[in-house]
Structures are given as C-alpha cells and as structure tokens.
C-alpha cells in the first residue's frame, strides 16, 4: 500500500479532518463525509495539506484521539 498518502483538511472552529487515501479526490470525499457526520453545521473544509507529517498536529487532542494513519480512510476524527 505504498501508494497511500496522508491528507489534513483544516476546519474553522475545529481541529480538522485527517484522511489516508490514494488520491486527493478520494481524500476530499472521505473528509467531507466525515465533516458532515461529525460537525454538520461546520463551514467547508479548509485548504488541504498533502503528505501531512502527523507529528505536527495538536499533541494534546488530535494525536491521542486518532486512528493509525497508515490505514486507508479517516483517521481523525474518530467517526
């Protein structure tokens, strides 16, 4: 699964949505679905950060509350 990439979609008023996927299009669809389920009234996803280094994310909340980002799918938030 070496063709997988990590994506981070910031979200105003929330931390954001983290996704591992094969393409930006797939990641965006998964992130938008997670946003709608978790924060239905939140604004649109912010500009994507491609190939995110997860160690740069919030260590007090995001890192301890995410799935392993090596598997395909949404790893933050836990939906």
KADADA-V365539 format. One record per run of one state. SS is the DSSP state (~ for helix, > for strand, _ for the rest). FROM is the first residue (numbers start at 1). TO is the last residue. Records with the same first field share a line. If there is no record, write none. Layout:
SS = FROM-TO + FROM-TO
This chain:
_ = 1-4 + 12-13 + 22-23 + 39-47 + 51-53 + 57-62 + 66-72 + 77-79
> = 5-11 + 14-21 + 48-50 + 73-76
~ = 24-38 + 54-56 + 63-65
